[in-house]
Amino acid sequence: MPFLLAAIIILSGCINIRLPKIAIFQGEGREKMAWLAIVRQTLRDNPDLERARLNVKSKSLSRDRAFGDYLPSVDASMSRSHAKPAAASDKAQESQSYGIDVSHELFTGFRTTAEFLKAKRELESARFDYQVTSATVRFQLRTSFIEVIRQKRLLDVNRKIAERKHRNSEMIELRYDAGREHQGSLFRAQAIAGQADFEMRQTERRIESKSLLLGRHAGANFMTSFPVEGELEPMINDIADEKPDFARLAEKVPQVQNLVKLAESAKAAVISAESAVLPQVSGTYSYGYSGARFGDLRDSSSVGVTASVPLFNGGKNIETIQKAQVDYWAALQRAESARNQAVSDLSDAWSSMKDAKESVLVRLKFLEASRKRAEIVRAQYEAGLLNFQDFDIAEQELSDSERSYIQSLSDALAQEANWHLIQGNTLEDLVYVQK
């Protein structure tokens, strides 16, 4: 009992694991990373991708194991015995034997082939599942990348807005001191300036949180301000405008292909179930030596063929076949449903991407109009031709337009990322296209 307890304690310590340590670095001052550099780092370090790769490896080993059923089984045996007699006058009895036994299933009702094909289809399904994982990570990485750029761009805009709001507050205070503005306008101008300062600090905090999210997707490369390289406008110009063939693309979506392979695996399971009602034939071959002493060994060999025919098993075989057929048809319907849904999802994603891209031009025109209007209204307000309310509305419209334009750029790029996600485009596709 003490030995068993000690073994449990020792083995418990052996199976303990420790996750790799993580550290959060300051991103400011570091060399900026371009999009493709982050993609390559993600392919190397992201744990979700590594898990999917290991799943593919596991299914590959399962396929190889299933192929092993085509090959014969070979066993070697050796025995030696020494029997001491009860009477002292009797001689001790010794015997020894050495042999090799070979067995091979000659016909299994196609069960061996069905199991191999099933394992092969599961491997292909795992490969498509990896593509789904890679496409998902690409979407997460891209949206995080865009969000970090957006927040940094927004921080610059919010700084300029804060500076403008403080200048406005100082101007309103001077007009108030001169008796040309009332106290309500002064308090509102000061509150607006304080809000602008808050929004600037808020954006700084969001840069840190979004940078950590980007670092998580990039493979635990955590930095408080991820040093990304890129501008939003040039990325918008790369969005394709040509309407694709949704039906053709739907057939290639990895989620659809994954379900198709699972349906093929279920079809192989039907063949495997049907093998239970077919004859089973196996062959055996044995060769060995036996005798009392090594010098007296004599060889012997035997060859045999065994055939078995299942006659009645309580109907379980038939029910197993019927269940396998039902599972196959259900899997086939899931694949067809996913393909049909993919057509709809692709169409919706493409339309949303196009709408978001066109919205950028609309937001830009509003921004240009707001800038011009704010310029005119400011001049009229300073000249005493307009009241504070009109001036305040024009200033707020300008701030909203500046932020809305940045948001429209981000939305367009996010919709593009979603378009690639629905298609199942992977991180590997990016690296391959670049090459």
C-alpha positions in Angstrom: 0.0 0.0 0.0 2.7 2.6 0.8 4.4 1.7 -2.6 1.1 2.3 -4.4 0.6 5.6 -2.7 4.1 6.7 -3.6 3.5 5.7 -7.2 0.3 7.7 -7.3 2.1 10.8 -5.9 5.1 10.4 -8.4 2.8 9.9 -11.4 0.6 12.8 -10.4 3.6 15.1 -10.5 4.6 13.7 -13.9 1.3 14.6 -15.6 1.3 18.1 -14.4 1.8 20.7 -17.2 2.7 24.3 -17.2 1.6 26.6 -20.0 4.3 28.8 -21.6 4.8 32.1 -19.9 3.5 35.2 -21.6 4.7 38.8 -21.4 3.2 42.1 -22.4 5.6 44.5 -24.1 5.4 48.1 -24.9 4.7 48.6 -28.6 5.8 52.2 -28.9 9.2 52.6 -30.6 9.2 49.1 -32.0 9.5 48.5 -35.7 6.1 48.5 -37.4 4.8 45.2 -38.8 3.1 45.0 -42.2 0.0 42.8 -42.7 1.8 39.9 -44.4 4.5 39.8 -41.7 1.8 39.4 -39.1 0.1 36.7 -41.2 3.3 34.7 -41.3 3.8 35.0 -37.6 0.3 33.8 -37.0 0.8 30.8 -39.2 3.8 29.9 -37.1 2.5 30.7 -33.6 -1.3 30.6 -33.4 -2.4 27.7 -31.1 -5.8 27.3 -32.9 -4.0 26.5 -36.2 -1.6 24.1 -34.4 -4.5 22.3 -32.9 -6.2 21.9 -36.3 -2.9 20.7 -37.8 -2.5 18.1 -35.0 -6.1 16.9 -35.7 -5.1 16.4 -39.3 -2.1 14.4 -38.2 -4.2 12.3 -35.9 -6.6 11.5 -38.7 -3.7 10.7 -41.0 -2.4 8.1 -38.4 -6.0 6.7 -38.2 -6.0 6.2 -41.9 -2.6 4.4 -41.8 -3.8 2.2 -39.0 -6.9 1.3 -41.1 -4.6 0.4 -44.0 -2.8 -2.0 -41.7 -5.9 -4.3 -41.8 -4.9 -5.2 -45.3 -1.7 -6.8 -44.1 -1.2 -10.1 -42.4 -0.6 -10.5 -38.7 2.6 -12.3 -37.7 3.3 -13.6 -34.1 6.4 -15.3 -32.8 6.3 -17.6 -29.8 8.8 -19.3 -27.6 8.3 -21.5 -24.6 10.4 -23.7 -22.4 9.3 -25.7 -19.3 11.1 -27.8 -16.7 8.9 -30.1 -14.6 10.4 -31.6 -11.5 8.9 -35.0 -10.6 7.6 -35.8 -7.1 9.7 -39.0 -6.8 13.4 -38.6 -6.6 14.0 -41.6 -8.9 12.0 -40.1 -11.8 13.7 -37.9 -14.4 12.8 -34.3 -14.8 10.6 -33.5 -17.8 11.8 -30.8 -20.2 10.1 -29.3 -23.2 10.6 -26.3 -25.5 9.1 -25.0 -28.6 9.6 -22.1 -31.1 7.2 -21.0 -33.7 5.8 -18.4 -36.0 2.1 -17.9 -36.6 0.7 -16.0 -39.6 -3.0 -15.0 -40.0 -4.6 -13.0 -42.6 -8.2 -12.0 -43.3 -8.9 -13.0 -46.9 -12.5 -11.7 -47.2 -14.3 -9.6 -44.6 -17.4 -8.7 -46.6 -15.7 -5.5 -47.7 -15.5 -4.3 -44.1 -11.7 -3.7 -44.3 -12.0 -1.6 -47.5 -15.0 0.3 -46.0 -13.1 1.1 -42.8 -10.1 2.3 -44.8 -12.3 4.5 -47.0 -14.0 5.9 -43.9 -10.7 6.8 -42.3 -9.5 8.4 -45.6 -12.7 10.5 -45.8 -12.3 11.6 -42.2 -8.8 12.7 -43.0 -10.0 14.7 -45.9 -12.7 16.2 -43.7 -10.1 17.2 -41.1 -8.1 19.0 -43.8 -11.2 21.0 -44.7 -11.8 21.6 -41.0 -8.3 23.1 -40.9 -9.2 25.4 -43.8 -12.2 26.5 -41.8 -10.0 27.2 -38.8 -7.5 29.1 -40.9 -10.2 31.1 -42.5 -11.7 32.0 -39.1 -8.3 33.0 -37.7 -7.7 35.1 -40.8 -11.0 36.9 -40.2 -10.2 37.5 -36.6 -6.7 38.6 -37.4 -7.8 40.9 -40.1 -10.6 42.6 -38.2 -8.2 43.1 -35.2 -5.6 44.5 -37.5 -8.1 46.9 -39.0 -9.4 47.9 -35.6 -5.9 48.8 -34.3 -5.3 51.0 -37.3 -8.8 52.5 -36.9 -8.3 53.3 -33.2 -4.9 54.9 -33.9 -6.4 57.0 -36.7 -9.3 57.9 -34.5 -6.8 59.0 -31.7 -5.2 61.5 -34.1 -8.7 62.8 -35.1 -9.8 63.0 -31.5 -6.7 64.9 -30.6 -7.5 67.5 -33.3 -11.1 67.6 -32.2 -10.0 68.1 -28.6 -7.7 71.0 -29.6 -10.5 72.5 -31.6 -13.0 72.1 -28.8 -10.6 73.8 -26.3 -10.0 76.7 -28.7 -13.8 77.0 -29.0 -14.1 77.0 -25.3 -11.5 79.7 -24.9 -13.3 81.8 -27.6 -16.7 81.4 -25.9 -15.1 82.4 -22.6 -13.7 85.6 -24.1 -17.1 86.4 -25.7 -18.8 85.7 -22.3 -16.3 88.0 -20.5 -17.2 90.6 -23.1 -20.9 90.2 -22.5 -21.6 88.8 -26.0 -22.4 85.2 -24.8 -24.4 83.8 -21.9 -23.3 81.5 -19.2 -25.1 78.5 -20.6 -23.1 78.6 -23.8 -19.9 78.8 -21.8 -20.7 75.8 -19.6 -21.7 73.8 -22.7 -18.5 74.7 -24.5 -16.4 73.7 -21.4 -18.4 70.4 -21.1 -17.8 69.6 -24.8 -14.1 70.3 -24.3 -14.1 67.9 -21.3 -15.9 65.3 -23.3 -13.3 65.6 -26.1 -10.6 64.9 -23.6 -12.4 61.9 -22.3 -12.9 60.5 -25.8 -9.2 60.9 -26.4 -8.3 58.9 -23.2 -11.0 56.4 -24.1 -9.4 55.8 -27.5 -6.0 55.3 -25.9 -7.4 52.6 -23.7 -9.1 50.9 -26.6 -5.8 50.9 -28.6 -4.3 48.9 -25.7 -7.1 46.4 -25.5 -7.4 46.0 -29.3 -3.6 45.6 -29.6 -3.7 42.8 -27.0 -6.5 41.1 -29.0 -4.4 41.4 -32.2 -1.5 39.9 -30.3 -3.7 37.0 -29.1 -4.6 36.1 -32.7 -1.0 36.6 -33.9 0.1 33.9 -31.5 0.5 35.5 -28.0 2.6 38.4 -29.3 1.2 40.8 -26.7 2.0 44.5 -27.0 0.1 47.5 -25.4 0.2 49.4 -28.7 0.8 47.0 -31.5 3.1 48.6 -34.1 1.1 48.0 -37.2 1.9 49.4 -40.6 -0.8 50.5 -43.0 -3.4 53.0 -44.0 -7.1 52.5 -44.4 -7.8 54.2 -47.7 -5.3 52.2 -49.8 -6.8 49.0 -48.4 -10.3 50.1 -49.6 -9.0 50.4 -53.2 -8.1 46.7 -53.2 -11.6 45.5 -52.7 -12.9 43.8 -55.8 -16.0 45.1 -57.6 -16.8 42.3 -60.0 -19.8 40.2 -59.0 -18.8 36.5 -58.6 -20.6 33.3 -59.4 -22.1 32.5 -56.0 -23.2 28.9 -57.0 -19.7 28.0 -58.1 -18.1 29.5 -55.0 -20.6 27.7 -52.7 -19.4 24.3 -53.9 -15.9 25.2 -52.9 -16.7 26.5 -49.4 -14.6 24.5 -46.9 -17.6 24.0 -44.5 -19.5 22.5 -47.4 -16.6 20.3 -48.5 -16.2 19.2 -44.9 -19.8 18.0 -44.7 -19.5 16.3 -48.1 -16.5 14.3 -46.8 -18.4 13.4 -43.6 -21.3 12.2 -45.8 -18.9 10.0 -47.8 -17.5 8.7 -44.5 -21.1 7.8 -43.5 -21.6 6.0 -46.8 -18.5 4.0 -46.1 -19.9 3.1 -42.7 -23.0 1.7 -44.5 -20.7 -0.7 -46.5 -18.9 -1.6 -43.2 -22.3 -2.4 -41.6 -23.3 -4.5 -44.6 -20.2 -6.6 -44.2 -21.7 -8.1 -41.0 -24.2 -10.2 -43.1 -21.6 -11.5 -45.6 -19.3 -14.5 -45.2 -16.0 -14.0 -43.4 -12.9 -15.9 -44.6 -9.5 -15.9 -42.9 -6.3 -17.9 -43.5 -3.7 -19.1 -41.0 -0.2 -20.6 -41.3 2.0 -21.9 -38.5 5.5 -23.2 -38.5 7.6 -24.2 -35.6 9.9 -26.5 -33.7 9.3 -28.5 -30.5 11.0 -31.2 -28.5 12.5 -32.1 -25.1 16.0 -30.7 -25.8 17.4 -28.3 -28.3 19.1 -31.1 -30.3 15.9 -33.1 -30.5 13.7 -30.3 -31.9 11.4 -31.4 -34.8 9.7 -29.0 -37.1 6.0 -28.9 -37.9 3.7 -26.7 -40.0 0.0 -26.2 -40.6 -2.1 -24.3 -43.1 -5.8 -23.5 -42.6 -8.7 -21.6 -44.0 -11.7 -20.7 -41.9 -15.0 -19.4 -43.3 -17.9 -18.3 -41.2 -21.4 -17.4 -42.5 -23.7 -15.3 -40.1 -27.1 -16.9 -40.1 -29.1 -15.1 -37.4 -28.1 -12.5 -34.8 -31.4 -11.4 -33.5 -31.9 -8.9 -36.3 -29.2 -6.6 -34.9 -27.1 -6.7 -38.2 -30.1 -5.6 -40.3 -30.9 -2.8 -37.8 -27.2 -1.7 -37.8 -27.3 -1.4 -41.6 -30.6 0.5 -41.5 -29.2 2.9 -38.9 -26.0 3.5 -41.0 -28.2 4.2 -44.1 -30.3 6.7 -42.1 -27.1 8.4 -40.8 -25.7 8.6 -44.3 -28.9 10.3 -45.7 -28.9 12.7 -42.8 -25.3 13.6 -43.4 -26.0 14.1 -47.1 -28.9 16.4 -46.3 -26.7 18.4 -44.0 -24.1 18.9 -46.8 -26.8 19.9 -49.3 -28.4 22.4 -46.8 -24.9 23.9 -46.0 -24.3 24.3 -49.8 -27.6 26.1 -50.3 -27.0 28.3 -47.3 -23.6 29.1 -48.6 -25.1 30.6 -51.8 -27.3 32.9 -49.7 -24.5 33.8 -47.3 -22.1 34.6 -50.1 -24.6 36.8 -51.8 -25.4 38.7 -48.6 -21.7 39.1 -47.7 -20.8 40.4 -51.2 -23.7 42.9 -51.1 -22.8 44.1 -47.6 -19.2 44.5 -48.8 -20.3 46.6 -51.8 -22.6 48.7 -49.7 -19.9 49.4 -47.2 -17.4 50.3 -49.9 -19.8 52.7 -51.6 -20.7 54.2 -48.2 -17.1 55.4 -47.9 -17.6 57.8 -50.8 -20.8 59.1 -49.3 -19.2 59.6 -45.9 -16.3 61.4 -47.5 -18.7 63.8 -49.3 -20.4 64.5 -46.0 -17.1 65.1 -44.3 -16.1 67.6 -47.0 -19.4 69.4 -46.7 -19.2 69.5 -42.9 -15.7 71.0 -43.1 -16.8 73.7 -45.5 -20.0 74.4 -43.5 -18.1 74.6 -40.2 -15.6 77.0 -41.8 -18.4 79.3 -43.0 -20.4 79.1 -39.7 -17.3 79.8 -37.6 -16.7 83.0 -39.6 -20.3 84.1 -39.3 -20.3 83.3 -35.6 -17.2 85.3 -35.0 -18.7 88.2 -36.9 -21.8 88.0 -34.7 -24.1 86.9 -37.6 -25.1 83.6 -36.0 -25.9 82.4 -32.5 -24.1 79.9 -30.4 -26.6 77.1 -31.1 -26.0 77.2 -34.9 -22.2 77.3 -34.3 -22.4 74.4 -31.8 -24.5 72.3 -34.3 -22.0 72.9 -37.1 -19.0 72.0 -34.9 -20.7 68.8 -33.7 -21.6 67.8 -37.3 -17.9 68.2 -38.2 -16.7 66.0 -35.4 -19.4 63.4 -36.2 -18.5 63.4 -39.9 -14.8 63.0 -39.1 -15.5 60.0 -36.9 -18.1 58.5 -39.3 -15.7 58.6 -42.2 -13.1 56.6 -40.3 -15.8 54.2 -39.2 -17.0 53.8 -42.8 -13.4 52.8 -43.8 -13.2 50.3 -41.1 -16.7 48.9 -41.9 -15.8 48.4 -45.5 -12.6 46.5 -44.6 -14.5 44.4 -42.0 -17.1 43.5 -44.6 -14.3 42.5 -47.0 -12.9 40.3 -44.2 -16.3 38.7 -43.7 -16.5 38.1 -47.5 -13.3 36.1 -47.4 -14.5 34.3 -44.3 -17.7 33.1 -46.0 -15.6 31.9 -49.0 -13.2 30.1 -46.7 -10.1 31.9 -47.8 -7.2 31.0 -45.6 -4.1 32.6 -44.2 -2.1 30.3 -46.5 -3.9 31.9 -49.5 -2.5 35.2 -48.6 1.1 34.0 -48.4 0.7 32.0 -51.6 -0.7 35.0 -53.5 2.1 37.2 -52.2 4.7 34.7 -53.6 
